[in-house]
Every structure is written in structure tokens, then in C-alpha cells.
Amino acid sequence: MNWLTEHPVLGWLALALALGVAEMATLDFIFVMLAGGALAGSLAAALGLGYETQIVVAVVAALLLLGLGRPIVLRKMRSGEVTLTGTAALVGREGLVLETVTSTGGRVKLGGEVWSARTAPHARPPALLPGASVRVLSIEGATALVVPTDPDETEMRPS
């Protein structure tokens, strides 16, 4: 006789552990559900149920976890806030005009970095002077399309 037939609880726990390790490599919440089934099989073994019953308990528990538990876990994981990165994070932010911005070019400071900028088509006024506050409408390549945050600020000059 081997240790698995003498101690089925340990066999199920070893299987659950191996499936848990596999889950760490994939992070898709499949192996962890199978590990839950193995834990249920371990509980059945601890209660003294026969091998066939242990397998049925493990399979049923794993299927229930996969069918019912995994969708709930995935929904919870995906419902968090989306964090914008890169240029998408700059859209909507305010910046400061460093060099006069027109429809053909200029420079603004956005998020601590200097960016080339243009006024958005049909922006009023057509030129934004240094010191003016702007809002980013979009990023095209390495150029920010901006509009004034307050049309009265466009005449400001740095002190």
C-alpha cells in the first residue's frame, strides 16, 4: 500500500496545492476553482467517504465553482476603475502655454513635461499666449490639441 491509499486527505491536499501553483502561473481563475474541488474531495476523504464518492464530490464542487463562482470572481475583478496611461491620461488635463500656441504649433507644459501643441480647429481665440491655461482635447502623435480653459486668460503674460 502506498501513502495515497492510506492517507487520501493528503493526496487531495497535494492536488489542491499543485493546482494552486498552476493558478499562480496563469491567473485565469480556472485552476483555483479546480483546487476548490480538490479541497472538497479532501473534506469528503476526511469524513471517511469512499474513493468513488470523494471523486464525485470533487468533480461536482469543481464544476459548480467553474460555472457559478468563476463568473462572479471575474465580474468583480473587471469592475474596478480603469487607469488611463500614456497619452490617453493627458486628455482632459490642464496645461500651461510656454510658447505661443497657434493652429500650426507652439509649446505647452503638461504633467511636468513640455509638449508641442496646436490650437484645436476653429478655436477662439486662434492664438494662445504664454501663461494661458489650456485643456487638452486630444493627442495626435506627439502634439497636443488644446483649447483655452478660460477665454479671458489668453491675454495673460508670464510675470
Secondary structure, 3 states (H helix, E strand, C coil): CCHHHHCHHHHHHHHHHHHHHHHHHHCCCCHHHHHHHHHHHHHHHHCCCCHHHHHHHHHHHHHHHHHHHHHHHHHHHHCCCCCCCHHHHCCCCEEEEEECECCCCCEEEECCEEEEEEECCCCCCCCECCCCEEEEEEEECCEEEEEECCHHHHHCCCC
